[in-house]
């Protein structure tokens, strides 16, 4: 079915523009040095290049006996045992030396016979036939000197501390966290007649993505006040995130205000729910305008805004099958269908056989986008086509895009 929103962009194109905005923002960021226990969620300011081979010597990966695998049994066991802290001795042809896991191999040794596969009698060693390299961690096999292991702009996680530590780094330079001002628009919210459900969620996302978020209150649906509030926040924060007022109604002033203050890079992405998101470049800040319906706000933020803060575009997913036939709406959209996931079966949330009855045969993102109960889903399925009962699908867990 055709639609008349030709100015909308596909998600992949929107994400490319978001990543471009991120690159520009990072290029201007100050940097700071942090210890390895503080790197989680931080963004590297410069590449990390290995200054030496790792490991810088061959060592054993099993307790046992080290020797030249081209020698024939029996081998004479020396009276020396090598531990990780030792300098390895030399051995003669036909000799073997007892060795502990992690200990350096003698220069002449190229294999380790596991202790449980060995037999020693009167200092004579016999065991299974080995190939050179068996149970050894060879010099330079992990990292080569001059090899780039991390790129500038990469977002670090706790596991990265292992390799960085092995590279001899005690600290790394990272960009300072982005400061984010969150502003809720809407007269009904400003006057307290309706709760602001989006701002706490959006601030939580920004913080889980490694940056600082501050709630800057509300503003009514008045053109001048919306423009002034965004301008004030853009002068104070690196990023402005607004909620509500992103559609095309008479009182939806946010997009018009962003256009007056800077350049709207895109407005409306071919994703439902969450379509009327916008990205704008302002003189001193980047702005994201997020639609006001809570589930739609979360969905489109994790799909489109997340790459700006994390640099990550992958959508980690788990495999499942669909519990029921489900038609989508008009063509030309990606639909993010919330689902619960039980024993490998994805059940569309909002379907008549789910905890809330919103639709039966055709997915209804408009109503579901406003449902706070729908946040009890486990994740969502992205699809441009109808779903068929038993069809394999990828479920994107909410948890995987919230970090």
C-alpha positions in Angstrom: 0.0 0.0 0.0 1.4 3.4 -1.0 1.9 6.3 1.4 2.5 10.0 0.9 5.4 10.6 3.2 8.2 10.8 0.6 10.3 12.9 2.9 10.8 10.1 5.4 14.1 8.2 5.5 14.9 4.6 6.0 16.4 3.6 9.3 19.8 2.7 7.8 20.0 6.2 6.2 19.0 7.9 9.4 21.6 5.9 11.3 24.3 6.9 8.8 23.5 10.6 9.5 23.5 9.9 13.2 26.9 8.4 13.0 28.2 11.3 11.0 26.9 13.6 13.7 28.6 11.5 16.3 32.0 11.7 14.4 31.8 15.5 14.3 30.9 15.7 18.0 33.7 13.4 19.0 36.3 15.3 17.0 35.7 18.3 19.2 35.5 16.5 22.5 38.1 17.0 25.3 39.8 13.9 26.5 40.7 12.4 29.9 42.7 9.5 31.1 41.0 6.7 33.0 42.1 3.5 34.7 41.1 0.1 33.2 38.4 -0.5 35.9 36.7 2.7 34.7 36.6 2.1 31.0 33.1 0.5 30.7 31.0 2.5 28.4 33.7 5.0 27.6 34.8 6.0 24.1 38.5 5.7 23.1 40.0 9.0 22.0 42.9 7.5 20.0 43.8 4.1 18.6 45.6 1.5 20.7 48.6 -0.1 18.9 50.7 -3.0 20.3 54.2 -1.9 21.3 55.6 -5.5 21.4 54.7 -9.1 20.5 52.3 -10.8 22.9 53.3 -13.1 24.4 56.9 -12.1 24.2 58.0 -15.7 24.7 56.7 -19.2 24.1 55.1 -20.7 27.2 53.2 -23.8 28.3 49.4 -24.0 28.4 49.4 -27.3 30.4 51.3 -28.8 33.3 53.6 -31.4 32.0 56.9 -31.8 30.2 58.5 -29.6 27.6 60.7 -30.9 24.8 61.4 -30.9 21.1 58.6 -32.9 19.5 60.9 -34.1 16.8 62.9 -36.1 19.3 61.9 -39.8 19.9 60.9 -41.3 23.2 62.2 -42.1 25.7 63.4 -38.7 26.8 65.6 -37.9 29.8 63.9 -35.7 32.4 66.2 -33.1 33.9 66.2 -32.3 37.6 64.8 -28.8 36.9 61.1 -27.7 37.0 60.1 -24.5 35.3 57.5 -22.1 36.8 56.0 -18.9 35.3 58.3 -16.7 37.2 61.5 -18.5 36.0 64.0 -17.9 33.3 63.9 -21.1 31.2 67.0 -23.3 31.0 68.4 -24.8 27.8 67.9 -28.5 27.2 69.9 -30.9 25.1 68.5 -33.1 22.3 66.7 -36.0 23.9 65.9 -34.1 27.1 62.6 -33.0 28.6 61.9 -30.6 31.5 59.0 -30.5 33.9 57.0 -27.4 33.3 54.0 -25.6 34.9 51.1 -23.9 33.1 52.2 -20.4 32.0 55.9 -21.0 32.4 58.3 -20.1 29.5 59.5 -22.9 27.3 63.2 -23.6 26.9 64.4 -22.2 23.6 64.9 -25.7 22.2 61.4 -27.0 23.2 58.3 -26.7 20.9 55.7 -28.9 22.6 54.3 -29.9 26.0 53.2 -33.4 27.0 50.3 -33.2 29.5 51.2 -34.7 32.8 48.2 -37.1 32.7 49.4 -38.5 29.3 53.0 -39.0 30.5 54.8 -41.9 32.1 58.2 -41.4 33.9 60.3 -44.3 35.1 63.9 -43.8 36.2 63.9 -40.3 34.7 62.8 -41.7 31.4 59.8 -40.1 29.8 57.3 -41.8 27.5 53.9 -40.6 26.3 51.7 -39.8 23.3 53.2 -38.6 20.0 53.1 -34.8 19.7 53.3 -32.3 16.9 55.3 -29.1 17.4 53.1 -26.5 18.9 51.1 -28.8 21.1 50.0 -27.1 24.3 52.2 -24.1 23.7 51.3 -20.4 23.5 53.7 -19.2 20.9 55.5 -15.9 20.9 53.5 -13.3 18.9 50.7 -15.6 18.3 48.3 -13.4 20.2 49.4 -9.9 19.1 52.1 -8.7 16.8 54.1 -5.5 17.4 52.6 -2.6 15.5 49.1 -4.2 15.2 46.2 -1.8 15.9 43.9 -3.5 18.4 41.4 -0.7 19.1 40.2 2.2 17.0 39.5 5.7 18.0 35.8 6.2 18.7 35.4 2.6 19.9 33.2 2.2 22.9 34.9 0.0 25.5 33.4 -2.7 27.7 34.8 -4.4 30.8 36.2 -7.3 28.8 38.5 -4.9 27.0 40.4 -4.4 30.2 41.9 -7.9 29.7 43.6 -7.1 26.4 44.5 -3.6 27.3 46.2 -4.8 30.5 48.1 -7.4 28.4 49.3 -4.6 26.2 50.8 -3.0 29.3 48.2 -0.2 29.5 47.2 0.9 33.0 45.2 3.8 31.7 43.7 4.9 28.3 42.6 8.2 26.9 38.9 8.5 26.4 36.6 11.4 25.3 34.7 13.2 28.0 31.2 12.0 28.5 28.6 14.0 26.6 26.3 16.2 28.6 22.6 15.8 27.7 19.7 18.1 28.6 16.3 16.4 28.5 13.2 18.7 27.9 9.6 17.5 27.9 7.2 19.5 25.8 3.4 19.6 26.0 1.0 21.9 27.8 -0.7 18.9 29.4 2.6 17.8 30.9 3.7 21.3 31.8 0.4 21.9 33.7 0.6 18.6 35.5 -2.5 17.1 33.9 -0.5 14.3 32.4 2.6 12.5 33.6 5.9 12.8 31.9 6.6 9.2 31.2 9.4 9.6 28.6 12.0 11.7 30.4 13.1 9.3 33.1 13.3 6.5 30.5 15.4 8.6 28.1 17.7 9.8 30.9 18.2 6.2 31.9 19.1 5.2 28.3 21.6 8.0 28.0 23.3 7.1 31.2 23.4 3.4 30.4 25.0 4.4 27.1 27.8 6.0 29.1 26.9 9.7 29.2 25.4 12.3 31.6 21.8 13.3 31.5 20.0 16.1 33.3 16.3 16.7 33.4 15.5 20.3 32.4 11.7 20.3 33.1 8.8 21.0 30.8 7.7 23.7 28.4 4.1 24.3 27.1 3.1 24.1 23.5 3.9 27.7 22.7 6.2 28.4 19.8 8.4 31.1 21.4 8.8 29.2 24.7 9.8 26.0 22.9 12.3 27.8 20.8 13.8 29.7 23.7 14.0 26.6 25.9 15.8 24.6 23.2 18.2 27.5 22.5 19.0 27.8 26.2 19.8 24.1 26.5 21.9 24.0 23.3 24.1 26.7 24.9 24.6 24.6 28.0 24.7 21.0 26.9 26.4 19.0 24.2 23.1 17.3 23.3 19.5 18.3 23.6 16.8 15.6 23.8 13.2 16.8 23.6 10.1 14.7 24.0 6.7 15.3 22.3 5.7 17.9 19.7 7.4 16.1 16.8 4.4 15.4 14.6 2.6 17.9 12.2 -0.2 19.1 14.4 -0.9 22.8 14.9 0.8 22.8 18.3 3.7 20.6 17.4 6.4 23.3 17.5 9.6 21.3 18.2 10.6 20.6 14.6 9.8 24.2 13.5 11.9 25.5 16.5 14.8 23.2 15.5 14.6 24.5 11.9 14.7 28.1 13.1 17.7 27.4 15.4 19.8 25.2 13.1 19.5 22.4 10.4 17.0 19.5 10.7 19.0 16.6 9.2 16.0 14.3 9.0 12.4 14.3 10.4 10.5 11.0 10.3 12.0 7.6 9.8 10.3 4.6 8.2 9.8 2.8 11.5 6.6 2.2 13.4 6.1 2.9 16.2 8.3 5.9 16.6 8.2 7.4 13.1 8.3 11.2 13.9 11.9 11.3 15.3 14.2 14.1 14.2 17.9 14.9 14.2 19.0 18.5 14.1 22.4 20.2 14.1 22.4 23.4 16.1 25.3 25.9 16.3 26.5 24.6 19.7 24.8 21.2 20.1 23.1 18.2 18.5 19.4 17.7 19.1 17.2 14.7 19.0 13.4 15.2 18.9 11.7 12.1 20.3 8.0 11.4 19.8 5.9 11.5 22.9 4.2 8.1 23.0 6.2 6.1 25.5 6.8 2.7 23.9 7.4 4.4 20.5 9.8 6.8 22.2 11.8 3.9 23.6 11.8 1.9 20.4 12.9 4.7 18.1 15.5 5.9 20.6 17.2 2.5 20.8 17.0 2.1 17.0 18.1 5.5 15.8 19.5 7.6 18.7 21.6 4.9 20.4 24.3 4.8 17.7 25.1 8.5 18.4 26.0 7.7 22.0 27.5 4.2 21.6 28.8 4.1 18.0 27.1 0.7 17.8 24.6 -0.2 15.1 24.3 -4.0 15.6 21.0 -5.3 17.0 21.9 -8.4 19.1 19.0 -10.9 18.7 17.9 -14.3 19.7 16.2 -16.8 17.4 12.5 -17.7 17.9 9.4 -18.7 16.0 6.2 -16.6 15.8 3.2 -17.8 17.8 0.5 -16.5 15.4 -0.2 -15.1 12.0 0.1 -11.3 12.0 -0.4 -8.8 9.2 1.5 -5.5 9.1 0.1 -2.1 8.0 1.0 -0.1 4.9 4.2 -1.0 2.9 7.2 1.2 3.1 7.9 0.8 6.9 9.9 -1.4 9.3 7.6 -2.5 12.0 9.0 -3.1 15.5 6.6 -5.6 17.0 6.9 -6.1 20.8 6.9 -9.7 21.8 7.2 -11.9 24.9 9.7 -14.7 24.5 9.0 -18.1 26.1 10.7 -21.4 25.2 11.8 -20.0 21.9 8.3 -18.8 20.9 7.7 -15.0 20.2 4.2 -14.0 21.1 3.2 -10.5 19.8 2.3 -8.3 22.8 -1.0 -6.6 22.2 -2.4 -9.5 20.3 -5.7 -10.8 21.5 -4.0 -13.8 23.2 -1.5 -11.6 25.0 -2.0 -9.8 28.4 -3.6 -6.8 26.6 -6.1 -6.9 23.7 -5.1 -4.2 21.2 -5.3 -6.0 17.9 -6.3 -9.3 16.4 -5.2 -9.8 12.8 -3.2 -6.6 12.0 -0.4 -5.1 14.1 -1.5 -1.7 15.4 1.6 0.4 16.4 -0.4 3.6 16.9 -2.4 2.3 19.9 0.4 0.0 21.2 2.9 2.9 21.1 0.9 4.6 23.9 0.5 1.4 26.0 2.7 1.5 29.2 1.8 -2.2 29.8 3.5 -3.1 26.5 6.8 -2.3 28.2 6.5 -5.7 29.8 7.4 -7.3 26.5 10.8 -8.9 26.3 11.9 -7.3 23.1 10.8 -6.7 19.5 10.8 -8.2 16.0 11.7 -6.0 13.1 9.9 -6.8 10.0 8.7 -5.2 6.8 6.4 -8.0 5.9 3.5 -10.0 7.5 4.4 -12.7 10.0 3.3 -16.3 9.7 2.7 -18.7 12.6 5.8 -20.9 13.1 8.0 -18.5 11.0 11.6 -18.1 12.4 12.3 -14.5 13.5 15.1 -12.6 15.3 14.0 -11.1 18.6 15.9 -8.0 19.7 15.8 -8.1 23.5 15.2 -4.7 25.1 18.2 -5.3 27.4 20.6 -5.7 24.4 19.9 -2.2 23.1 19.7 -0.5 26.5 23.5 -0.8 27.2 
